[in-house]
């Protein structure tokens, strides 16, 4: 029996990048996968097919994770289609980089809303489900900059620090109900999102690598 056989995982922002990699790994361990992205385009459909190739149930859902009502609606739809939710991975995220003195309110709000509020939205929606099931796992995809900070990424760093604090708080609230909550803080991973970073931000990331490789 595989590690996640019979489990259902919900992964946000999983049509590409880290989210897609998580979905494929979970599927290889037997988990059925429900993933969300802003739109379900040809790329997302290709991801769905790749996941299903592992012999598990897979479906992509178009949903704005930052929207409270949409999130609760899509979670209800996932429950109708899959019957249970055992794992939630809050992976949806964006960057809108800029030095603090040049950053405008829209840049700040966009990142905090997509990266942090979306995690709240999904946790809020799945908590009653996991409590009824007397078990579950919530995983927040944070970042090392949520711990160390990074020049030109005050908004992104704050959002990821928030995800770490959110996971710690939820773990204390739901641990007695059998629901785990953890945060994972990856370093610099080459994805579609990081490819869009400015040279200045990439240089700051590189300075933090002890061997100066990357």
C-alpha positions in Angstrom: 0.0 0.0 0.0 1.3 3.4 -0.9 1.9 6.2 1.6 -1.2 8.3 0.6 -3.4 5.6 -0.8 -7.1 6.6 -0.5 -6.3 10.1 0.6 -7.5 13.3 -1.1 -5.2 16.3 -1.4 -6.2 19.8 -2.3 -3.4 21.9 -3.7 -3.8 25.5 -4.6 -1.9 27.1 -7.5 -0.8 23.8 -8.8 -1.0 24.0 -12.5 2.7 24.6 -12.7 5.9 25.1 -10.6 6.2 23.8 -7.0 2.5 23.1 -6.8 2.5 20.9 -9.8 5.6 19.0 -8.4 3.8 18.5 -5.1 0.7 17.2 -6.9 2.7 14.7 -9.0 4.6 13.4 -5.9 1.4 13.0 -3.9 -0.2 11.2 -6.9 2.8 8.9 -7.1 2.1 7.9 -3.5 -1.5 7.1 -4.3 -3.3 10.4 -3.4 -6.3 11.6 -5.4 -5.6 15.2 -6.4 -7.9 18.3 -6.5 -6.0 21.3 -7.6 -6.9 24.9 -8.1 -5.6 27.7 -10.3 -6.8 31.0 -11.4 -7.8 29.5 -14.8 -7.9 26.0 -16.1 -6.2 26.5 -19.4 -4.4 24.0 -21.7 -1.4 24.0 -19.4 -3.6 23.1 -16.4 -5.4 20.4 -18.4 -2.0 18.9 -19.3 -1.1 18.9 -15.6 -4.4 17.2 -14.8 -3.6 14.5 -17.3 -0.1 14.0 -15.9 -1.5 13.5 -12.4 -4.2 11.1 -13.6 -1.5 9.0 -15.4 -0.5 7.7 -11.9 -3.9 6.0 -11.8 -5.5 8.4 -9.3 -8.5 10.7 -9.6 -7.5 14.2 -10.6 -9.4 17.4 -11.3 -8.5 21.0 -11.8 -10.8 23.8 -10.6 -10.8 27.4 -11.7 -10.8 29.5 -8.5 -9.4 32.7 -7.2 -7.9 31.5 -3.9 -7.8 35.1 -2.6 -11.6 35.3 -2.8 -13.4 34.1 0.3 -16.7 33.2 -1.3 -15.1 31.4 -4.3 -12.8 29.4 -2.0 -15.7 28.1 0.1 -17.7 27.3 -3.1 -14.8 25.4 -4.7 -14.1 23.4 -1.4 -17.8 22.4 -1.4 -17.5 21.3 -5.1 -14.4 19.3 -4.3 -16.2 17.6 -1.4 -19.0 16.7 -3.8 -16.6 15.3 -6.3 -14.1 13.5 -4.0 -16.1 12.9 -0.8 -13.3 13.9 1.6 -10.3 16.2 2.1 -7.3 14.8 4.0 -4.6 17.2 2.9 -4.5 20.9 2.1 -1.4 22.5 0.6 -1.6 26.3 0.5 0.7 26.9 -2.4 -0.9 29.8 -4.4 1.4 32.8 -4.5 2.6 35.8 -6.5 5.4 38.4 -6.3 5.1 42.1 -6.9 8.7 43.2 -6.0 10.0 46.6 -5.3 12.0 48.5 -2.8 9.9 49.8 0.1 10.3 53.5 -0.9 9.0 52.7 -4.4 6.4 50.1 -3.5 2.8 51.2 -3.9 -0.2 50.1 -2.0 -1.5 47.9 -4.8 1.8 45.9 -4.9 1.6 45.4 -1.1 -2.1 44.5 -1.1 -1.9 42.1 -4.0 0.8 40.0 -2.5 -0.7 39.9 1.0 -4.1 39.0 -0.4 -3.0 36.2 -2.7 -0.3 34.7 -0.6 -1.7 35.0 3.0 -5.4 35.6 2.8 -5.8 32.7 0.4 -4.3 30.4 3.0 -6.8 31.7 5.6 -9.6 31.2 3.1 -8.8 27.6 2.4 -8.0 26.7 6.0 -11.3 28.3 7.1 -13.1 26.2 4.5 -11.5 22.8 5.2 -11.3 23.0 9.0 -14.9 21.8 9.7 -14.4 19.0 7.2 -11.1 17.8 8.8 -12.6 18.1 12.3 -15.5 15.9 11.3 -13.1 13.4 9.9 -11.0 13.6 13.1 -7.8 14.1 11.1 -6.1 16.0 8.4 -2.9 17.7 7.4 -2.5 21.4 6.5 0.7 22.5 4.8 1.6 26.2 4.2 4.2 26.7 1.5 6.2 29.6 3.0 9.7 30.7 2.1 13.1 31.3 3.6 12.5 35.0 3.1 9.7 34.7 5.6 12.4 34.0 8.1 15.3 36.1 6.8 13.7 38.8 4.8 14.9 40.0 1.4 15.6 43.4 0.0 13.0 44.4 -2.6 10.5 41.8 -1.3 9.1 43.3 1.9 5.5 42.4 0.8 6.5 38.8 -0.2 8.6 38.3 3.0 5.8 39.6 5.2 3.2 37.3 3.5 5.5 34.2 4.0 6.3 35.1 7.6 2.5 35.3 8.1 2.0 31.8 6.6 4.5 30.5 9.2 2.7 32.1 12.1 -0.6 31.0 10.7 0.5 27.4 10.6 1.9 27.5 14.1 -1.4 28.9 15.4 -3.6 26.5 13.5 -1.5 23.6 14.8 -2.2 24.7 18.4 -5.9 25.1 17.6 -6.5 21.9 15.8 -3.9 19.5 17.1 -6.2 18.1 19.7 -8.7 17.2 16.9 -6.0 15.2 15.0 -5.3 17.9 12.5 -1.7 18.8 11.8 -0.5 22.1 10.5 3.1 22.7 9.2 4.9 25.3 7.1 7.6 24.5 4.6 10.1 27.2 3.7 11.9 26.5 0.3 14.9 28.5 -0.9 15.2 29.8 -4.4 13.6 27.3 -6.8 13.6 27.9 -10.5 10.0 28.2 -11.6 7.9 30.4 -13.9 7.3 32.7 -10.9 11.0 33.2 -10.0 11.9 33.6 -13.7 10.0 36.9 -13.6 12.1 38.3 -10.6 14.3 41.3 -11.3 18.1 40.9 -11.5 18.4 42.9 -8.3 16.2 40.4 -6.4 18.0 37.4 -7.9 21.3 38.9 -6.8 20.1 39.3 -3.2 19.0 35.6 -3.3 22.4 34.6 -4.6 24.2 36.4 -1.8 22.5 34.2 0.7 23.9 31.0 -0.7 27.1 30.2 1.3 28.9 28.5 -1.6 27.9 31.4 -3.9 26.4 28.9 -6.4 23.1 29.3 -8.2 
